[in-house]
């Protein structure tokens, strides 16, 4: 799977995606770039990414300390299908 730029294409249905988030951290009158990936839902009916998922992702490294107001998703990719065993339930 490859990363897809949000400039080129957006997901078309409500779905969880792997996303690349870039944000800034401000410290001692300087701005530091923070970036990392997370699982975030795309909500076309709300015209955007789930803000709650982004906030949760930013609490963890490497986005810890980043400013939510500067956060932007630059790339995304669909998640792969689950393993057949997981989709069918436990095997005995």
ZIFENNOR-V26116 format. One record per residue. N is the residue number from 1. RES is the residue in one letter. SS is DSSP state (alpha for helix, beta for strand, coil for the rest). PHI is phi in degrees with one decimal (999 if undefined). NEAR is the number of other C-alpha atoms within 10 Angstrom. Layout:
# ZIFENNOR-V26116
N/RES/SS/PHI/NEAR, N/RES/SS/PHI/NEAR
This chain:
# ZIFENNOR-V26116
1/X/coil/999/7, 2/X/coil/-121.4/8, 3/X/coil/-68.5/13, 4/X/beta/-115.3/17, 5/X/beta/-70.0/15, 6/X/coil/-67.1/14, 7/X/coil/-73.5/8, 8/X/coil/-93.2/7, 9/X/coil/-164.9/10, 10/X/coil/-121.6/15, 11/X/coil/-59.7/18, 12/X/coil/-101.8/9, 13/X/coil/-133.8/11, 14/X/coil/-62.4/14, 15/X/beta/-157.9/14, 16/X/beta/-83.9/19, 17/X/beta/-133.6/19, 18/X/beta/-82.4/17, 19/X/beta/-128.5/26, 20/X/beta/-103.8/20, 21/X/beta/-111.0/21, 22/X/beta/-118.8/21, 23/X/beta/-150.5/21, 24/X/beta/-116.8/20, 25/X/beta/-118.5/17, 26/X/beta/-106.3/12, 27/X/beta/-152.0/9, 28/X/coil/53.1/5, 29/X/coil/59.2/6, 30/X/beta/-129.5/8, 31/X/beta/-110.2/12, 32/X/beta/-116.3/13, 33/X/beta/-83.0/12, 34/X/beta/-117.7/19, 35/X/beta/-150.9/19, 36/X/beta/178.9/17, 37/X/beta/-116.9/19, 38/X/beta/-156.8/20, 39/X/beta/-98.9/19, 40/X/beta/-136.6/23, 41/X/beta/-84.1/21, 42/X/beta/-95.9/23, 43/X/beta/-119.2/17, 44/X/alpha/-59.6/15, 45/X/alpha/-69.4/8, 46/X/alpha/-104.1/9, 47/X/coil/55.0/8, 48/X/beta/172.1/13, 49/X/beta/-84.1/20, 50/X/coil/-68.8/16, 51/X/alpha/-61.3/14, 52/X/alpha/-62.4/10, 53/X/alpha/-66.4/14, 54/X/alpha/-64.4/22, 55/X/alpha/-60.0/16, 56/X/alpha/-63.9/14, 57/X/alpha/-62.9/19, 58/X/alpha/-74.1/24, 59/X/coil/-78.6/13, 60/X/coil/-111.6/13, 61/X/coil/-56.8/13, 62/X/coil/-94.2/13, 63/X/coil/-92.8/26, 64/X/coil/-57.5/15, 65/X/coil/90.6/17, 66/X/coil/-75.8/24, 67/X/coil/-89.6/16, 68/X/alpha/-57.5/17, 69/X/alpha/-67.1/8, 70/X/alpha/-101.5/12, 71/X/coil/-67.0/19, 72/X/beta/-146.3/16, 73/X/beta/-91.4/19, 74/X/beta/-103.3/14, 75/X/beta/-144.2/21, 76/X/beta/-148.7/25, 77/X/beta/-151.9/19, 78/X/beta/-68.6/16, 79/X/coil/-79.7/12, 80/X/coil/-70.0/9, 81/X/coil/-64.6/8, 82/X/coil/-67.8/9, 83/X/coil/-57.8/8, 84/X/alpha/-55.6/8, 85/X/alpha/-60.7/9, 86/X/alpha/-68.8/10, 87/X/alpha/-70.4/9, 88/X/alpha/-88.7/9, 89/X/coil/97.4/8, 90/X/coil/-68.0/7, 91/X/coil/-101.2/6, 92/X/coil/-122.2/3
